[in-house]
Amino acid sequence: MIGIIRYGAGNIFSLTSALDRLGVSYGMIHEEKDFDQFDRYIIPGVGHAGTAMQKLQNTGLVPKIKSLDKPTLGVCVGMQLLTAHSEEGDADLLDIIPLKTKRFQETTDFKVPHTGWNSICTEKENPLFANIPNGTHFYFVHSYFIEHNDNYTLASTDYINKFSASIWHNNFYGVQFHPEKSGEYGELLLKNFSNL
């Protein structure tokens, strides 16, 4: 069963609706003892990474999250929280995956935020992307991106520059796009996560 970490910085209605459609059972995590009920976890997140990190710290759950050894998925800002630092609010984050979250530099041809459908290029074999074709389009809404790194990038995307659409280290996974808003393949990714 999936535990969704509640810390006041994630709009979870679309996520829980997708899990309901998939028939995947889930519950909410508000305090440390709640973790024991679940065998995998999702860290949701929307908005400002620095503010989200502050809210997460206020819960007292940070040491527990960093010690997790079960599959854990960060979505959007939840993925950014897994990195070491964000330019958004000049914030130190969980530092589970030693990457930086940076702001897109807007150009005349590319607007920020990056909003809409974009194709991803899978760079590693991983069951999270099982039966999802390379080049599949997912739905993105973000002004900050996680730098590309061959060691940790699971899938990449190009918008203004190449960046990590998905990252992976040990039991921690992240996706910058919104799988719950990305149609059948987004839901397949959530199903794959529930089966890791």
C-alpha positions in Angstrom: 0.0 0.0 0.0 1.2 3.5 -0.9 1.6 6.1 1.9 1.3 9.7 0.6 3.4 12.1 2.7 1.2 15.1 3.8 3.1 18.2 4.7 1.0 21.0 3.3 2.7 21.5 0.0 1.0 19.1 -2.3 -2.4 19.2 -4.1 -3.1 15.5 -3.9 -6.7 15.3 -5.4 -5.6 14.5 -8.9 -3.0 12.0 -7.5 -5.5 10.1 -5.3 -8.1 10.2 -8.2 -5.6 8.4 -10.4 -4.8 5.8 -7.8 -8.5 5.3 -7.3 -8.9 4.7 -11.0 -6.1 2.2 -10.9 -7.4 0.4 -7.9 -4.2 1.0 -6.0 -4.7 1.3 -2.3 -3.2 4.2 -0.4 -3.3 6.2 2.8 -1.9 9.4 4.3 1.2 9.9 6.4 1.1 12.8 8.9 3.6 11.6 11.5 6.5 9.2 11.9 4.5 6.2 13.2 2.3 6.3 10.1 5.2 5.1 7.9 5.0 1.6 9.3 1.6 1.0 7.7 2.9 1.2 4.1 5.4 -0.5 1.8 6.1 2.4 -0.5 5.7 6.2 -0.4 4.9 9.2 -2.6 6.2 12.7 -1.8 3.8 15.1 -3.7 4.5 18.8 -4.2 3.5 21.9 -6.0 4.6 25.5 -5.8 7.8 26.9 -4.3 10.6 24.3 -3.5 12.1 26.4 -0.6 8.7 26.9 1.0 7.9 23.2 0.5 11.1 22.2 2.2 10.3 24.5 5.1 6.9 22.9 5.5 8.5 19.5 5.4 11.0 20.4 8.0 8.2 21.7 10.2 6.6 18.2 10.3 9.7 16.7 11.8 9.6 13.9 9.2 12.9 14.8 7.4 15.2 12.3 9.3 12.7 9.5 8.7 12.3 10.3 5.0 16.1 10.3 4.5 16.3 6.9 6.2 13.6 5.2 4.1 14.6 1.9 2.4 11.4 1.2 0.7 10.4 2.5 -2.8 9.8 6.3 -2.6 8.6 8.5 -5.4 8.8 12.3 -5.5 6.5 14.0 -8.0 7.2 17.5 -9.4 8.3 19.6 -6.4 8.4 16.3 -4.5 11.2 15.2 -6.9 13.0 18.5 -6.5 13.0 18.0 -2.7 15.1 14.9 -3.2 18.0 17.0 -4.6 20.7 18.8 -2.6 19.8 22.4 -3.4 17.3 24.6 -5.3 17.8 28.0 -6.7 14.2 28.7 -5.8 14.6 30.4 -2.5 18.3 29.4 -2.4 17.1 26.4 -0.3 19.0 23.4 0.9 16.8 20.3 0.3 16.9 16.7 1.4 20.2 15.9 -0.4 19.2 12.3 -1.0 20.3 12.6 -4.6 23.3 15.0 -5.1 22.0 17.1 -7.8 20.9 20.8 -8.1 17.5 22.2 -9.0 18.0 25.3 -11.3 15.8 27.9 -12.9 15.1 27.9 -16.6 16.5 30.9 -18.4 13.7 32.2 -20.6 14.4 33.0 -24.2 12.4 34.6 -27.0 11.5 31.1 -28.3 10.9 29.4 -24.9 8.6 30.7 -22.2 8.9 29.9 -18.5 7.2 28.1 -16.9 7.5 25.0 -19.1 3.9 24.0 -19.4 2.4 21.2 -21.5 3.3 17.9 -23.0 6.9 16.9 -23.8 8.5 13.7 -24.8 10.9 11.9 -22.6 14.0 9.9 -23.5 14.6 6.9 -21.1 18.3 6.6 -20.4 18.4 3.5 -18.1 16.4 0.3 -17.9 14.2 0.4 -14.9 10.8 -1.2 -13.9 9.4 2.3 -13.2 9.2 2.8 -17.0 8.2 -0.8 -17.9 6.1 -0.9 -21.1 6.3 2.8 -21.5 7.8 3.5 -25.0 10.8 5.8 -25.4 9.5 9.2 -26.6 6.2 9.0 -24.7 4.8 12.4 -23.9 4.1 13.5 -20.3 2.5 16.6 -18.8 4.9 19.2 -17.3 4.3 22.4 -15.3 7.5 23.9 -13.8 9.9 26.8 -13.8 12.8 25.0 -12.3 14.6 21.8 -13.5 16.9 19.2 -12.2 20.3 19.2 -13.9 21.1 16.2 -16.1 23.6 13.7 -14.7 24.5 10.4 -16.2 24.7 8.7 -12.8 21.2 9.7 -11.6 19.1 10.6 -14.6 16.6 7.9 -15.4 14.9 9.8 -18.2 15.6 13.2 -19.8 13.7 15.9 -21.6 14.7 18.9 -23.7 13.2 22.3 -23.1 15.6 25.3 -23.4 18.2 22.8 -22.2 18.4 19.0 -21.5 17.3 18.2 -18.0 16.2 15.3 -15.8 12.6 14.3 -16.4 13.1 11.4 -13.9 15.9 10.6 -11.4 16.8 7.4 -9.5 19.1 6.5 -6.7 18.7 3.3 -4.7 15.1 3.1 -3.6 14.4 6.8 -4.4 12.7 7.8 -7.6 11.5 11.2 -8.9 9.5 12.4 -11.9 9.3 16.1 -12.8 6.2 15.6 -14.9 2.7 14.9 -13.4 2.0 11.2 -14.1 -1.6 11.7 -12.7 -2.2 14.2 -15.4 -0.4 12.3 -18.2 -3.1 9.9 -19.5 -2.6 6.2 -19.8 1.2 6.1 -19.7 1.2 8.4 -16.6 -1.2 6.0 -14.9 1.0 3.0 -16.1 4.0 4.6 -14.4 2.0 4.9 -11.1 1.0 1.3 -11.5 4.6 0.3 -12.2 5.6 2.1 -9.0 2.9 0.3 -7.0 4.5 -3.0 -8.2 8.2 -2.1 -7.6 
